Structures are given as structure tokens and as C-alpha cells.
Amino acid sequence: MFTSQTSSFQDSIDVEERDDFDSEDIAGYSQKIQLNCYYTIYLYEGTSLTLIDSSLPLEAEPELRTYISRRLSKGALLGGMGNIATVELSIPEQAVGCYCCLLEQERSPEQPDADGNGYVICFMGGSEKGLNLFRLELDKYVQGLHSSLQTPELQNLETEVRPYLSRWYEESVMHIHRVVQLVQSNISFLLHAALSHTHVEVNNSDERTKSDVHRFIKAASLQGLSQQDTTTASLCKAISEDTHSDLIIDCSTSPPTLSNTVSNRFCDDWIQAFLNAAERCNPFLLRQILENFKLKAIQDMNSLKRFVRQAEMSHYALFRCCQFLQGCGNGDVLLQNARAEHSEMPEACSIIAVLEEFLREQSLAQV
């Protein structure tokens, strides 16, 4: 049992040895990547596209416009919903991932037929698979441009729109990389906080760092992914009432000082994978590692739930539960979530209490 469990866990961590990305998508896991990023914004009226601004080379922009026109004619760009594909342009990368989104203008009494008109925003960089990992962040970033596009004739192009578009990669893709660079091997404490619904407080830092850390915690948490969301709110509330449980990151020192730190073997085992990807400046690989981390945690949660159901009818299944918790290295988090989910099931609660006692004894024996 432990052999297969260890094998699947190693498969989760060893992203570099697997084919999560094609070799042409994200080249050179063993070396730092230097990524060129581009943006383009068009005014869309009826069936015509008018270039407003672009960081693409002059020969590449008409190629992109042809591609966007074709997508619009097929109805492939829906208002407010990003579309990601691979495009071939006259740029050093030749083939590049391209995120496109149509921001529709608000209709007014003076322009009742303006439905469908608006702006087409394009971000290009990395690969299609890489950008897909950040789809939600890109959608949110584009929506943040809405208010700036209401100025007549975009008089704020140079002061607001262009700087905002130029920062898309730094703001939408690089935040996970910045957090790993900030805390280094302490990343395991953030991973544990995300899994255990522990509040993280960032002190003595700028707003960007605070936002980066909170976005990392949100990206690493399982909220919305596991079947326990009906009890997640109550679990978060119970934990938040204990202020001593807050993870504190004090950025007044370099490197930052972390207080009230908690981790476990499961989270510690992922440290090196995150550090390796961060050293290579590969945010796409970092995000894939983070997704694999969450997937493995969900798989273990589902396994524990299955074992708990079996343990209600079999002492041998209870023994297997103990073996599983001892081997996975994430027993504290798994039992915390299981206790919240089974709070109204007396038989399951009694099983979980036995397992918690087992983990306490194991912890004392190792001291």
C-alpha cells in the first residue's frame, strides 16, 4: 500500500519528468526561461477592427488582426469571456499562446445598436497550455480595464491604458513566482495554511506583496474543488476565532520572519519542486506544481473518506486508516477536514476521534 502511495505522490511532484506540457510549449525546464510578452487592443465596431495600441512588431500585428477577425466572424469571442489559443506570428517565438477577450461597450439610449461593439484585448506570451493555467487571473485583469475604457477617444491611453496592458504578465502570471521567491523554503507553511483554512496576515509590506500572498493562498486552497464546501465555512469560522492560529508574515526583515508556523511532511515534500521552478523563472511550471499539489491533497481526502466509511464496519479498515494517515504525511489536515465534514455523523466522528488519538501518539513517539 505504501509503495503505490509513495509512487503516485512522486509522480505528482516530478512535473519535470512528465508530459504535462509539450516540449515546445514550455522549453527548458533545466534552464531559466526568458519570455517575451506582448499586448494589443483593438476597437471593435460592427465587423471592423481598428488598432488602438500594440507592443507587437509591426509585421506581426496585421497577422494577429486577421486571426481575431476570423474568430469574431465565427462568433468565437463572447463578451467578457477570454479565449486562449496558439497563434503563429512574425515574432521570435513564431507560435505563441494568445489570450483574447471582447469587452463589450455599455449600450446607451444614444447608441441602441451598439450591441457587440467594444474593445478586443489580446495578451500573448508563453504557450496555450501555460496561459490556460492562469485563465481566471487573466479574465479578472481584463475586467479591471473596464473603467479606463470609458474615456472618450481614450485620452488616457498613455497614462492609464497602455501601462495597465503592459503589466499583464507581471500582475496576472508572476504573483506565484514572487511569493515563492519571497518566502523560499518557508513556502510549506503557506501551503499548510491554505489546506487548513488558516488565516494569513502580512505585515510591514506594500500592497502588491499582500495581494500576492493572499492570491497564492486562494490559489493553493481547495475551496470550491472538494466535496466538503458545505462545512468549509464553519471550519474557517472556528479557526479564525483562534487568533493565535493566524500565520504572520513580517516583511520588515529580509528574508521575512514567519510566526505561528505549522507544516507537515506532505507540505515539506513539495518545497524543492517549488524552489526549482522559481529558480528557473518558470511561472507556468510553478502553477502546474501547485495544481498537482492540490490534486494530490484531494485524492488523499477522498481516500480517507472511503477508509472512514469502511472503518465503521471493519476493524481491519480502521487499521488501514491508521496506516494511510501515517504514510501520507498530511494526517492533521485530512482529519481536520474530515471532522468538519462528518460533524453530524456520530459513528464517523468516533472513528475520527480514534484516528486523531493515533496521530497524537505517533507524534509523541517521534519526539
Sequence and secondary structure as in RCSB ss.txt:
>XXXX:A:sequence
MFTSQTSSFQDSIDVEERDDFDSEDIAGYSQKIQLNCYYTIYLYEGTSLTLIDSSLPLEAEPELRTYISRRLSKG
ALLGGMGNIATVELSIPEQAVGCYCCLLEQERSPEQPDADGNGYVICFMGGSEKGLNLFRLELDKYVQGLHSSLQ
TPELQNLETEVRPYLSRWYEESVMHIHRVVQLVQSNISFLLHAALSHTHVEVNNSDERTKSDVHRFIKAASLQGL
SQQDTTTASLCKAISEDTHSDLIIDCSTSPPTLSNTVSNRFCDDWIQAFLNAAERCNPFLLRQILENFKLKAIQD
MNSLKRFVRQAEMSHYALFRCCQFLQGCGNGDVLLQNARAEHSEMPEACSIIAVLEEFLREQSLAQV
>XXXX:A:secstr
 HHHHHHHHHHHH GGGS SS TTTS  TTS      EEEEEEEETTEEEEEEE S TTTHHHHHHHHHHHHHTT
   BT  EEEEEE SSTTSEEEEEEEEEE   BTTBTT TT EEEEEEE S HHHHHTTHHHHHHHHHTTTGGGG
SGGGTTIIIIIHHHHHTHHHHHTSHHHHHHHHHGGGHHHHHHHHHTT  EEEES  HHHHHHHHHHHHHHS TTT
STTHHHHHHHHHHHHT GGG EEEETTSSS EEES    HHHHTTHHHHHHHHHTT HHHHHHHHHHHHHHHHHH
HHHHHHHHHHHTT HHHHHHHHHHHHHHS HHHHHHHHHHHTTT HHHHHHHHHHHHHHHHHHHHH 
